[in-house]
Amino acid sequence: MEKIKRPKIGLALGSGGARGLAHIGVIKVLEENNIPIDFIAGSSIGAMIGGFYASGININIIEKIALDANWREIFSMIDPHLGQGLIGGKKVKTFIEDYIGKKEFKDCKIPFIAVATDLKTGEIVTLNKNEMAIAIRASISVPLVFKPVEIENRTLVDGGVSAPVPVDIVRNMGADIVIAINLDKHYYNEKFKTGWYDTANDTLNILRHHLAHLNTINADLVIDMDVSKSYWYEFVGGQDKIEIGEQTMKELLPKLKELIQQKTK
């Protein structure tokens, strides 16, 4: 009798700063419904949450880490730097290591790729070798905020600059079904202001919106998160974002289960 073969499922966790706490809600719902995750690729906050989870940290612990964040802790991770970014990033890397230690990609419970961008060439860079902490630190390196990371003669910044939702990367890992979590569906700003920062921020959000749309074209299931009211730096009080992730994933569960059934051999 031929054994039934289930499809391999991959998550493409998008960039978006604090809005990415919604990824936690998505993963929680998948776990609650016994839907396996076989591959993960993440850009920026997607790399941090995806990397923590792929390394073996329980999603409920990841949620607690996120919800325990306070402004004192966040400011304690700022190490002022003059040059390529306002923040040097050493303390952020230490924060990551506090949870995953010196773990390497080969030690992951789930195959994982952190996505970064080569500042010199503009190329998408996939990181899946050696220590995870430095790769995640590279993937979250928001330009002008964090100092870029040097890895193998490449100057790396935020993965969201080149691949805000790394769908094709997950597909190439071997996923039969790719679930894309897009945090850039809504680029409008209900708190619209005409100051220089807001104008620059809104302009970048529009660019990210269009690039994210292109990234998600080949996904099997796109989860568009309505987190437009949140700024990228609003990490404190993240329960609402996690709940948005949970609710949105619950609404799309029937569609996902239908996809799994269609692709089961």
Salt bridges, closest charged atoms under 4 A:
ASP38 OD1 - ARG6 NH2 2.75
GLU63 OE1 - LYS28 NZ 3.15
ASP68 OD2 - LYS64 NZ 2.69
GLU97 OE2 - LYS93 NZ 2.62
GLU97 OE2 - LYS102 NZ 3.16
GLU104 OE1 - LYS106 NZ 3.98
ASP107 OD1 - LYS106 NZ 3.61
ASP118 OD2 - ARG154 NH1 2.67
GLU123 OE1 - ARG154 NH1 3.09
ASP184 OD1 - ARG19 NH2 3.49
ASP184 OD2 - ARG208 NH2 2.97
ASP220 OD2 - ARG171 NH2 2.90
ASP226 OD1 - HIS186 NE2 3.85
ASP240 OD1 - LYS241 NZ 3.66
GLU246 OE2 - LYS28 NZ 3.71
